[in-house]
Amino acid sequence: MSPRQRTAALTALTAATLVVAFVPVVLASHKLPPYIKPCSRNDIHLDECALRSARAALPGIIKGDRKFGVQPLDPLRLTEVLLEQGRGLSLALRDVDVVGLHATDINSVRLDLPKDTVIVNLTVPHIEILGKYVVKGKIMVLPITGKGNANITLDDVRVSYTFQHDLVRKADGKQYIRGKNNSLTLTAGWGSAHLDNLFNGDKRLGDAMNKFINENWRIVMEEIRAPIEETIVQVVERILTSFTSKVPYEEILLA
């Protein structure tokens, strides 16, 4: 699996997961749909409440809810993902479908209110990423080039996301969340990929490169872990801001 394709897959996964984990809390300022149960910040078991709420809401959120601007998440459709590794590798993925997010399990939600921090841990057993790719550059020491269909698989994907924030007061007199110092770690238990039409359709070179990627995917993953995590954090921040910039803090967590 090429570094850029692994990045695109995990970026899409984490973006979708953010919605799954945070929507049950963020939507508290609206009339809640029946599949979302709010929590109170004064609940002595707030973490447990948040976890129960997120898990119960998951099927409805995966299905999508146009009223709240939540698109269906399985498959998650992305028009284009452009990524640069910084070591001479460039990948573009277009017309992407991410399949398998319906099986996401939110393992834990921790809300550290005094420190303005939220930590979410989750697992996705199996996802597939299907789309068109264009790649050019090097994987480790080997050159790679091509364009065609991509079929990427990730198993046992585990994500831990830490969201730290400030509170800022806007013109309406209410406080809103503004993210800062966010971080993310991820692992995958197994990965594979098949890229059609590598090296302008040279089957011998294409088969050899696909075999090399699949046999060395853990090494490839470690080599580009930092840019992967940085890219995902940027995507997560954009999605989270789309909610927190509009919903006052006191409506995100009920008194």
N, C-alpha and C positions, 0 to 999 in steps of 0.2 A: 504494500500500500504506500503510495507516494506521500511525502510530507504534506503537500498542499491539499491532497484529497482527505487525508486524516484530519487536517485542520478544518476543512470545510464541514466534514461530517460532525466533528465534535462541536464546532461553532453552532451548527444548526440544532444539534441536540441540546446544548446548554441554553440557547435562546428559548427553545420551546419549554424546557424544564423550568426556567425562570417564571414563565407565565403560570405554569402548573402550581408552583410552590407559593407564589406571592399573590395571585389573583384573589384567593379566598379572603385575604386580609384587606387588600387594597380596595376591593369593591364594597367594603362596609359602609361607605358614604352614600351609596345608592340603595334603592329598593332591591334587596338581594333576591336572586333567583332561588328556587327551592333547594337546589343542590349545594348551596353554600351556607354554612352556619358560622356566624360571627363569634369572636372571642373578646373578652374584656381584659384590659391591661392589668386589672386588679385581681384577676384569677391567680390564685397561688400555684396553680398547675397550668400556667399559660402555655408552656412549651408543649405539653401533652394535648391541650385544647387545639393549638395551632396545627399540630401534626394530624389529629383526628379530622379537623376541618379540611385540611389540604387533601388528605386521602379520600374523604367522602366526596369532595368536589371534583376530583380528578376525572372521572368519566364524563361529567358534563362539560368540563373545560376542554378535554381532548376532542369532544364532539364539535366544539366551537359555539360561540354565542355572539351573533352579529350585533345585538343590542349593546354589548360592552366592547365591541371591536376585537373580539378574540376569534381568529381564524381557526378552522379545523386543523388539528395538529397531527393527524395520522390519516393520510400522509401529510406531512408538512411540505408545502411547495415553496421553493425559492427560485426567483427568476434568474439571479446571477450572484455568484460569490467570486470575488477577485482577491487573490492572496499573493503576497510576496514573502519569500522566506528570508531574504537578506543575505543569502549565500549563493546567489546566482540561480535560484530556482523560481520560476513563475508558473502559476496555475490559475486557470479560469474554469469555473464550473457554471453551466447554464441549464435552465429547465430542470431543476433538481427536485426529486421527490425523496423525502426521508420517511421510511416506513418502519413502524415498530414502537413508536412512542406511547401507544396505548398501554403498554406493559410497564411504564415507568413506575417505580416504587419510591416514594419519599420516605427515606429511612429515619430522618430526624429533622426537626426545626427547633432552633434555639434562639430566643429573643432576649438579648442582654440589654434591657431598657436603660439602665444607668450609663452604659457605655455606647448607647446608640448603635448597636450591632445586631445583625441577624446572620445566623449561620444555617445553611441548608445542605443536607447530605442526601444523595439520591442514587439510585441504581436503575439502569436500563439493561435488561437481559440480552436483547438482540435488536440491532437496527441494520437496515439496508439503505444505502444511498445510491440512487440511480439518476443518471443525467449525462449531459454532454460535457466533454472536457477538452481543454487545450493546455498542453504542458511543454515547457522548454527549460533546459538547464541541466543540473546535476542532482542525482540522489547519492549521497555520500560521495564517492569518487567517480561514479559512473554517469556518463551523459545520458539524457533522456529527452525525447521529443516525440510529439504525436498529437493527434486530435481524433476524437471519435466518442464511442459510448463508454461510460464508466459504471462499474458495478462493484460497490464497496460494502463490506460487512464488518461490523464491530460487535463483539460479544462481551458481556459482563463489564459494561462501562460504568464507572463510579466517579461521581463528581462531588466535590465539596466547595461551596461558594460562600465567601464571607463578605457581607455588605455593611460597611461603616458609613455613617452619615452625620451631617449637621442639620440643625433646624434653622430655617431662615423665615423671617416675617415679611409677607408681601403687602401690597397696598390695601388688601381687604382686611388687614389686621390679624390674619390667621397665619400659623406656622406651617411650613411645608418642608418635606425631606429633601436634602441635597446630598447626593452620594459623594464619598471620598474614600481613598485608601482601600479600594476593593481588591480582592485577591481570589484566586481559584486554583485548585489542584485537581488533576484528573488521572485516571488510570483506565486501561482496557485490558481485559483478560486475554483477549485474542482478536486478531484482525486479519483480513484478507482483502484482495482486490483483483479485479480483472479489467484491464484497459485494452479496448479494441484499437487496432490500427496504429500501434506504436511504430515509430521509425518508418512512417509512410507506408505501412502495411507489410513491412518485412517480417514474415511470420517467425523466422528463426530468432531474430533479435528481439521481437516482441515477446515471444514465449520465454526467452531467457530473462528479460527484464521483469516480467510478471512473477516468474519464479524467484528471482532475487529479492524483489519487494516482499513477497509473502514469507520467504524464509528468514528475512532479516527485519521484520517489521518492528520488533522491540528495539533494536538498535536505531532504526530510523526514527522511532517515536522519541527516544531519549535525546537524540541529536537536535530535534526541533521542538522540544517540550516548551521552552520559554516563549518563542513566538506564538505557539498554539495558545497558551494560556493568556497571553497578552491580548490576542485577537478576540478570544471569547469574552474576556472581561469588558472590552469595548462594546461588544454586541449586547451583553447583559446590561450594561449601564444605560444604553440607549433605550432598551425596552422598559427597564424599571423607571426611568425618568418620564416616559410617556404616561405613567400612572401617577407617580409621586409629585410631578409638577402641577397636577390638576386637583389632587385630592388632599385636603388639609390633614395634618398629622393626627389631630384629635378625632378625625373620622376614620382614619386607617386602623387605629386601635381604640375601641370603645372604652369609655371611662368606667 
